[in-house]
Amino acid sequence: MITTLAIEGMTCNGCVKHVGDALRARPGVSAVEVKLAEASAKVVHDPEQSPLASLVAAVVDAGYQATLK
């Protein structure tokens, strides 16, 4: 499944890496593409292992805000 999240609070490439690393650490996530200019993250994941709530929690735990885009 591919889920696109709107990410709030990213200001630099360090933020992009931080968000990407947090999402990649979740079980069932096979690919992540974070874009600073679009304030978004596209996540390829197994929804049974990492449902939407888990992905949002990963971003929030990293210090940012996320909503379904």
Backbone as CSV, one residue per row, in Angstrom:
resi,resn,N_x,N_y,N_z,CA_x,CA_y,CA_z,C_x,C_y,C_z
1,MET,0.847,-1.179,0.000,0.000,0.000,0.000,0.890,1.238,0.000
2,ILE,0.450,2.265,-0.710,1.165,3.533,-0.717,0.304,4.579,-0.018
3,THR,0.895,5.223,0.987,0.206,6.265,1.732,1.012,7.546,1.621
4,THR,0.334,8.657,1.353,1.007,9.956,1.304,0.552,10.779,2.504
5,LEU,1.544,11.258,3.251,1.282,12.063,4.440,1.695,13.508,4.199
6,ALA,0.913,14.446,4.702,1.318,15.851,4.747,2.088,16.018,6.051
7,ILE,3.282,16.581,5.969,4.144,16.732,7.137,4.303,18.210,7.450
8,GLU,4.048,18.588,8.694,4.212,19.973,9.133,5.419,20.064,10.056
9,GLY,6.186,21.132,9.892,7.288,21.397,10.800,8.671,21.143,10.222
10,MET,8.766,20.604,9.016,10.078,20.378,8.405,10.603,21.694,7.851
11,THR,11.862,22.006,8.170,12.447,23.256,7.708,13.753,23.076,6.944
12,CYS,14.316,21.852,6.959,15.616,21.646,6.319,15.793,20.177,5.928
13,ASN,16.915,19.885,5.270,17.177,18.510,4.864,17.416,17.589,6.061
14,GLY,17.865,18.140,7.173,18.001,17.349,8.391,16.640,16.852,8.857
15,CYS,15.634,17.705,8.738,14.266,17.316,9.087,13.780,16.190,8.178
16,VAL,14.086,16.306,6.898,13.689,15.291,5.922,14.285,13.946,6.319
17,LYS,15.565,13.942,6.681,16.226,12.704,7.094,15.598,12.154,8.368
18,HIS,15.335,13.017,9.315,14.752,12.608,10.596,13.383,11.950,10.389
19,VAL,12.527,12.565,9.589,11.200,12.009,9.297,11.338,10.682,8.545
20,GLY,12.205,10.657,7.548,12.411,9.430,6.778,12.900,8.282,7.636
21,ASP,13.872,8.561,8.494,14.402,7.519,9.376,13.330,6.999,10.326
22,ALA,12.504,7.894,10.852,11.439,7.490,11.773,10.434,6.576,11.078
23,LEU,10.081,6.902,9.842,9.124,6.076,9.098,9.738,4.739,8.694
24,ARG,10.991,4.751,8.261,11.657,3.510,7.851,11.807,2.525,9.006
25,ALA,11.830,3.030,10.228,12.001,2.175,11.406,10.740,1.382,11.751
26,ARG,9.611,1.747,11.179,8.362,1.039,11.462,8.330,-0.300,10.735
27,PRO,7.780,-1.324,11.381,7.689,-2.637,10.719,6.784,-2.571,9.495
28,GLY,7.158,-3.294,8.463,6.328,-3.358,7.267,6.523,-2.219,6.293
29,VAL,7.391,-1.258,6.619,7.666,-0.143,5.711,8.799,-0.566,4.780
30,SER,8.542,-0.523,3.470,9.551,-0.967,2.508,10.203,0.177,1.743
31,ALA,9.573,1.354,1.698,10.161,2.502,1.014,9.546,3.795,1.547
32,VAL,10.378,4.835,1.588,9.920,6.147,2.052,10.559,7.207,1.166
33,GLU,9.750,8.174,0.739,10.251,9.323,-0.013,9.687,10.577,0.642
34,VAL,10.568,11.364,1.261,10.159,12.589,1.943,10.601,13.775,1.096
35,LYS,9.682,14.716,0.879,9.980,15.901,0.065,9.732,17.160,0.893
36,LEU,10.797,17.912,1.098,10.712,19.149,1.870,9.829,20.175,1.168
37,ALA,10.045,20.388,-0.135,9.311,21.410,-0.881,7.807,21.155,-0.897
38,GLU,7.421,19.884,-0.877,5.999,19.532,-0.888,5.456,19.262,0.507
39,ALA,6.336,19.288,1.507,5.964,18.994,2.893,5.172,17.692,2.968
40,SER,5.766,16.649,2.357,5.050,15.377,2.302,5.995,14.190,2.416
41,ALA,5.387,13.055,2.698,6.122,11.795,2.727,5.255,10.737,2.065
42,LYS,5.851,10.027,1.105,5.165,8.900,0.466,5.768,7.638,1.065
43,VAL,4.884,6.778,1.597,5.340,5.591,2.321,4.738,4.340,1.683
44,VAL,5.589,3.403,1.316,5.146,2.097,0.831,5.221,1.164,2.030
45,HIS,4.059,0.591,2.415,4.022,-0.189,3.648,2.949,-1.260,3.611
46,ASP,3.097,-2.210,4.524,2.086,-3.242,4.748,1.131,-2.672,5.797
47,PRO,-0.126,-2.402,5.433,-1.047,-1.760,6.373,-1.383,-2.617,7.597
48,GLU,-1.141,-3.907,7.524,-1.385,-4.749,8.697,-0.259,-4.613,9.713
49,GLN,0.956,-4.385,9.233,2.089,-4.211,10.144,2.249,-2.764,10.586
50,SER,1.982,-1.841,9.692,2.080,-0.415,10.001,0.869,0.318,9.434
51,PRO,-0.215,0.350,10.213,-1.401,1.094,9.763,-1.140,2.604,9.806
52,LEU,-2.052,3.369,9.260,-1.913,4.821,9.202,-1.573,5.420,10.567
53,ALA,-2.239,4.990,11.605,-2.000,5.541,12.944,-0.550,5.338,13.374
54,SER,0.033,4.213,12.994,1.426,3.922,13.336,2.376,4.859,12.597
55,LEU,2.074,5.142,11.336,2.906,6.050,10.553,2.838,7.467,11.112
56,VAL,1.626,7.916,11.438,1.454,9.247,12.024,2.192,9.326,13.359
57,ALA,2.088,8.277,14.172,2.772,8.250,15.471,4.286,8.351,15.296
58,ALA,4.831,7.706,14.269,6.269,7.768,14.023,6.705,9.200,13.745
59,VAL,5.920,9.917,12.950,6.246,11.304,12.617,6.109,12.196,13.850
60,VAL,5.045,12.001,14.609,4.821,12.795,15.820,5.941,12.532,16.828
61,ASP,6.317,11.274,16.992,7.411,10.930,17.906,8.719,11.576,17.486
62,ALA,8.874,11.829,16.186,10.074,12.477,15.667,10.024,14.000,15.844
63,GLY,8.865,14.528,16.283,8.762,15.967,16.566,8.049,16.790,15.517
64,TYR,7.314,16.134,14.633,6.605,16.828,13.557,5.124,16.448,13.606
65,GLN,4.327,17.038,12.738,2.912,16.715,12.649,2.645,16.040,11.292
66,ALA,1.716,15.090,11.289,1.398,14.388,10.043,-0.104,14.156,9.941
67,THR,-0.612,14.302,8.727,-1.996,13.989,8.424,-2.028,13.306,7.061
68,LEU,-3.094,12.569,6.804,-3.250,11.922,5.505,-3.422,13.003,4.452
69,LYS,-2.690,12.896,3.366,-2.753,13.913,2.298,-3.724,13.469,1.229
